[in-house]
Amino acid sequence: MKNMKNTTNMKNPVKFMNKRGGPIFIYHVYDNSYMRIDLLDSSESSLHNIPYHSHIVIKDVILINDDIIPSETIIEMKLNKNHICIN
């Protein structure tokens, strides 16, 4: 994973505001792999250690029994700001 070395010692706080009414998954994309950063409920949260210009994917979730499963992709972007509002 060639981009992994860029993520060490990063303190870039990114504020996510989830207005969708349900939880969402946030992933960081490395090469061809997704690393789950967090599961956010309907709220605001600041996440740390996300490098600037990272490839971020935000997915909706579905509930199957007690399991939370990632569903459709809501946003896929290169992170170039420190505040993201998800509607």
C-alpha positions in Angstrom: 0.0 0.0 0.0 2.0 2.9 -1.3 -0.2 5.6 0.2 -0.1 4.3 3.8 3.1 6.1 4.7 1.3 9.5 4.1 -1.2 8.8 6.9 1.3 8.6 9.8 1.3 11.5 12.3 -1.6 13.3 10.7 -3.9 15.5 12.8 -6.2 16.9 10.2 -9.6 17.1 11.9 -12.6 16.8 9.5 -16.0 17.7 10.8 -18.8 15.5 9.3 -22.4 16.6 9.7 -24.9 13.8 9.0 -28.4 15.1 8.1 -29.6 11.9 6.5 -31.6 10.7 9.5 -29.7 7.4 9.8 -26.2 6.1 10.2 -23.5 6.3 7.5 -20.2 4.5 7.0 -17.1 6.6 6.2 -14.2 4.8 4.4 -10.7 5.8 3.4 -9.6 4.2 0.1 -6.0 2.9 -0.2 -5.1 1.6 -3.6 -8.0 -0.9 -4.2 -8.9 -1.4 -0.5 -11.5 0.3 1.7 -10.6 1.0 5.3 -13.6 1.8 7.5 -12.9 5.0 9.4 -16.1 5.3 11.3 -19.9 4.7 11.6 -21.6 8.0 12.2 -25.2 8.3 13.6 -27.4 11.3 12.8 -25.2 14.0 14.3 -22.0 16.0 14.0 -18.6 14.5 14.7 -15.0 15.5 14.1 -12.7 12.8 12.9 -9.0 13.1 13.2 -6.0 11.7 11.3 -7.6 11.9 7.9 -4.9 13.2 5.5 -5.7 16.1 3.2 -6.4 14.9 -0.4 -7.4 11.4 0.8 -9.8 9.4 -1.2 -13.0 9.2 0.9 -16.1 7.2 0.3 -19.3 7.7 2.3 -21.9 4.9 2.2 -25.5 4.6 3.3 -26.4 1.6 5.6 -29.1 -0.9 5.7 -30.2 -2.9 8.8 -30.6 -6.6 8.5 -31.7 -8.1 11.8 -29.0 -6.6 14.2 -26.4 -6.2 11.5 -25.4 -2.9 9.9 -24.4 -3.5 6.3 -23.0 -0.8 3.9 -25.3 0.0 1.0 -25.1 2.5 -1.8 -22.4 5.1 -2.1 -23.5 8.6 -1.2 -20.3 10.6 -1.8 -16.9 9.6 -3.3 -14.4 12.4 -3.2 -10.8 13.6 -2.7 -10.8 15.3 0.7 -10.0 19.0 0.1 -11.9 20.7 2.9 -12.4 20.1 6.6 -16.2 20.3 6.8 -18.5 17.9 5.0 -22.3 18.1 5.2 -24.2 14.9 4.1 -27.8 15.4 3.2 
